Amino acid sequence: MNQIKTGRFIMELRKSKNLTQKQLAEKLNISDKTVSKWECGKGMPEISLMLPLCEVLEINVNELLSGERISENNYHRKAEENMMNLIKEKQENKRKLIIAIIIALMGVSMLVVSIMIVNYETGLSDFSKIFLIIFGVIMTILGIVISVIIDRETGVFECPECHNCFTPDIKSYIMGAHTPTKRKLKCPECGATKYCKHKLVK
Ligand SMILES: [Zn+2]
């Protein structure tokens, strides 16, 4: 899926209907910032907005995802392409999250192994013991940092208030309380601080 192409397509259609970004946003009950984000290619409309948006623009979802008008002949091919892209993105993101968890676990297990060696290996010098523990701690931190970076960048977080999808900055991501699938974050769109669902695709 090409966000920039879809964005340009939305803008063209909006203008051909003589709508401002604000007027289009009002029809969809969202903010004009969101419309502007789509048109700049910085985000795709989230799934629940796709049908209402298509209705206003008088196109179908397939055309929205492709970023162009589709003739009858091409319709099925394009629909399949779009569907496969969505599935592929989801699978790739799932794989990334699993890798993030493995990296974090590997870091922690390095520390556990270091502590075990220090405890049971009597012949080690103090220097080696300290070195091993420091090594274990560094690997743990490294593992967690890498997994946090991967997890934050994979998929998007959805605001439960305005349904805006966003990637939080590192600081608020780390500070945010979380459950396995949700994280407490401030929505850049409406400013609400809520538990935002981590979604694999928009
Ligand atoms: Zn929001």
Boltz pocket constraint, residues with backbone or C-beta under 6 A from the ligand:
constraints:
  - pocket:
      binder: B
      contacts: [[A, 159], [A, 160], [A, 161], [A, 162], [A, 163], [A, 164], [A, 187], [A, 188], [A, 189], [A, 190], [A, 191], [A, 192]]
      max_distance: 6.0
